[in-house]
Amino acid sequence: MKINILLGILVVAVGILTCKNLQKTKAVEATSPAAQEEKQYGFNASHVIEGERHDTVQGTLQVRKAPKMVQVPVDALPAPTASKKAYLATGWWHLNMAYQPSDTTVHHNYQSKWLHFREDQTFDILIKGKVVDTGRWNFDSAKNEILLACKDPYINNSWGVQEKGFVMIWKGNTSINVTGIQVRVVGQRGEPTW
């Protein structure tokens, strides 16, 4: 009986010491901003929503910040087919709508933008007829993904593509892109009236 009591006290003491050590470790991890961000974004998601908004129907906070910049491996793939180059370089592409569950206003960052692809695997981002950024593109036919490398954080990424005619839906749920954003991209043969 004395041994059982002694073992019980020993187990409680070890448990208390373990808890104190865990609390110290957590405090050290939480001090650096990089550790906080890694802890917060420890899983594959665009944003971690903490808290609620009581003034909306959906009840979730809206996260209004640009996606993280990622390295897009446009050179790691072979060049796209001639038909894919011709398809994209046919005209201008308008990013006319976007949706993301954690930021329902994300479309404001896309609607003014047009893309003009060239067969040399470069593209321009235009707003009101003026080039605001130039980047490089490639297409992964096996995964049906377009890869865009530029300075614009809302466009720079890999996108799963669903296409019908000259309308594409870009989906932000690839191995590189975890934004969850979906963008409707509409092609136009003639130059747009800005």
MOZI-V461345 format. One record per residue. N is the residue number from 1. RES is the residue in three letters. PSI is psi in radians with two decimals (none if undefined). OMEGA is omega in whole degrees, -180 to 180 (999 if undefined). NEAR is the number of other C-alpha atoms within 10 Angstrom. Layout:
# MOZI-V461345
N,RES,PSI,OMEGA,NEAR
N,RES,PSI,OMEGA,NEAR
This chain:
# MOZI-V461345
1,MET,-0.73,179,6
2,LYS,-0.61,180,7
3,ILE,-0.70,179,8
4,ASN,-0.74,178,9
5,ILE,-0.77,179,10
6,LEU,-0.76,177,10
7,LEU,-0.67,177,12
8,GLY,-0.77,179,11
9,ILE,-0.70,179,12
10,LEU,-0.76,179,12
11,VAL,-0.75,179,11
12,VAL,-0.75,-180,11
13,ALA,-0.77,178,11
14,VAL,-0.69,178,11
15,GLY,-0.76,179,12
16,ILE,-0.79,179,12
17,LEU,-0.70,179,10
18,THR,-0.76,179,11
19,CYS,-0.73,179,11
20,LYS,-0.71,178,11
21,ASN,-0.68,177,12
22,LEU,-0.69,179,12
23,GLN,-0.68,178,11
24,LYS,-0.74,179,10
25,THR,-0.76,179,11
26,LYS,-0.68,180,10
27,ALA,-0.71,179,11
28,VAL,-0.74,180,11
29,GLU,-0.65,-175,15
30,ALA,-0.20,-176,14
31,THR,-0.66,-178,10
32,SER,2.43,180,11
33,PRO,-0.63,179,10
34,ALA,-0.69,179,11
35,ALA,-0.67,178,14
36,GLN,-0.80,-179,13
37,GLU,-0.70,179,11
38,GLU,-0.68,179,13
39,LYS,-0.74,-178,12
40,GLN,-0.67,-178,13
41,TYR,0.71,-178,13
42,GLY,-0.12,177,11
43,PHE,2.88,-174,11
44,ASN,1.55,177,13
45,ALA,2.72,-179,12
46,SER,-0.80,-180,21
47,HIS,2.57,172,20
48,VAL,2.10,-177,14
49,ILE,2.08,179,12
50,GLU,2.06,179,10
51,GLY,-3.14,-178,10
52,GLU,2.78,171,12
53,ARG,2.14,-176,11
54,HIS,-0.16,-178,10
55,ASP,0.19,177,9
56,THR,2.73,180,10
57,VAL,-0.75,-177,7
58,GLN,-0.41,174,10
59,GLY,0.06,180,11
60,THR,2.63,175,17
61,LEU,2.54,176,17
62,GLN,2.24,180,20
63,VAL,1.91,-177,18
64,ARG,1.38,174,12
65,LYS,2.68,-176,11
66,ALA,2.61,175,13
67,PRO,2.72,177,18
68,LYS,2.49,175,14
69,MET,2.35,179,16
70,VAL,2.74,175,14
71,GLN,2.04,-178,13
72,VAL,2.07,-175,19
73,PRO,1.18,-179,15
74,VAL,-0.46,-179,20
75,ASP,-0.19,-177,11
76,ALA,-0.25,-178,9
77,LEU,2.70,172,12
78,PRO,2.83,-179,11
79,ALA,2.56,179,16
80,PRO,2.92,-180,16
81,THR,2.79,179,13
82,ALA,-0.62,180,9
83,SER,-0.63,178,9
84,LYS,-0.67,176,15
85,LYS,-0.80,-179,18
86,ALA,-0.72,180,13
87,TYR,-0.86,-178,15
88,LEU,-0.57,-177,19
89,ALA,0.09,-177,21
90,THR,-0.63,-177,18
91,GLY,-2.47,-179,19
92,TRP,2.58,-178,22
93,TRP,2.13,-179,26
94,HIS,2.23,176,23
95,LEU,1.45,-167,23
96,ASN,-0.14,175,16
97,MET,2.58,177,18
98,ALA,2.69,179,21
99,TYR,2.46,174,18
100,GLN,2.27,-177,18
101,PRO,-0.61,-177,17
102,SER,-0.05,175,19
103,ASP,1.59,-177,16
104,THR,-0.03,176,14
105,THR,0.23,-176,14
106,VAL,-0.41,-179,23
107,HIS,-0.41,178,19
108,HIS,-0.39,179,13
109,ASN,-0.03,-177,16
110,TYR,-0.64,-167,20
111,GLN,-0.44,180,17
112,SER,-0.03,-172,16
113,LYS,2.45,174,21
114,TRP,2.57,176,24
115,LEU,2.44,175,24
116,HIS,1.85,-179,20
117,PHE,2.59,174,24
118,ARG,2.70,-177,17
119,GLU,-0.27,176,16
120,ASP,0.24,178,12
121,GLN,0.59,170,18
122,THR,2.81,177,17
123,PHE,2.75,177,22
124,ASP,2.55,170,20
125,ILE,2.16,-177,23
126,LEU,2.46,172,20
127,ILE,2.11,-177,16
128,LYS,0.70,176,12
129,GLY,-0.02,-179,13
130,LYS,2.36,178,12
131,VAL,2.13,179,15
132,VAL,-0.28,179,13
133,ASP,2.65,175,14
134,THR,2.45,-179,17
135,GLY,-2.99,180,17
136,ARG,2.62,-179,19
137,TRP,2.81,173,25
138,ASN,2.92,-179,26
139,PHE,2.23,177,23
140,ASP,1.75,-177,20
141,SER,-0.57,-179,14
142,ALA,-0.68,-179,6
143,LYS,-0.12,-176,11
144,ASN,0.96,-179,13
145,GLU,2.45,173,18
146,ILE,2.38,-180,19
147,LEU,2.17,-178,23
148,LEU,2.15,179,24
149,ALA,2.03,179,23
150,CYS,-3.03,-179,22
151,LYS,-0.26,-179,13
152,ASP,1.99,-176,18
153,PRO,-0.37,-180,15
154,TYR,-0.35,-179,17
155,ILE,-0.63,-179,22
156,ASN,1.85,179,22
157,ASN,-3.11,169,27
158,SER,2.50,-175,29
159,TRP,2.28,171,29
160,GLY,2.35,-174,21
161,VAL,2.31,169,20
162,GLN,2.13,-174,13
163,GLU,2.58,174,14
164,LYS,1.88,-175,9
165,GLY,-2.28,179,8
166,PHE,0.63,172,15
167,VAL,2.25,178,15
168,MET,2.56,169,18
169,ILE,2.09,177,19
170,TRP,2.27,-177,21
171,LYS,2.21,-180,23
172,GLY,1.06,176,21
173,ASN,1.04,177,18
174,THR,-3.08,179,15
175,SER,-0.44,179,10
176,ILE,-0.71,-174,16
177,ASN,1.98,178,24
178,VAL,0.39,-176,20
179,THR,-0.52,-176,23
180,GLY,0.09,180,17
181,ILE,2.46,172,23
182,GLN,2.30,-176,21
183,VAL,2.29,173,25
184,ARG,2.18,-177,21
185,VAL,2.10,-175,23
186,VAL,2.22,-179,20
187,GLY,2.59,178,21
188,GLN,2.20,-177,14
189,ARG,-0.83,-178,11
190,GLY,2.82,179,9
191,GLU,2.35,-178,11
192,PRO,2.68,171,13
193,THR,1.87,-172,6
194,TRP,none,999,9
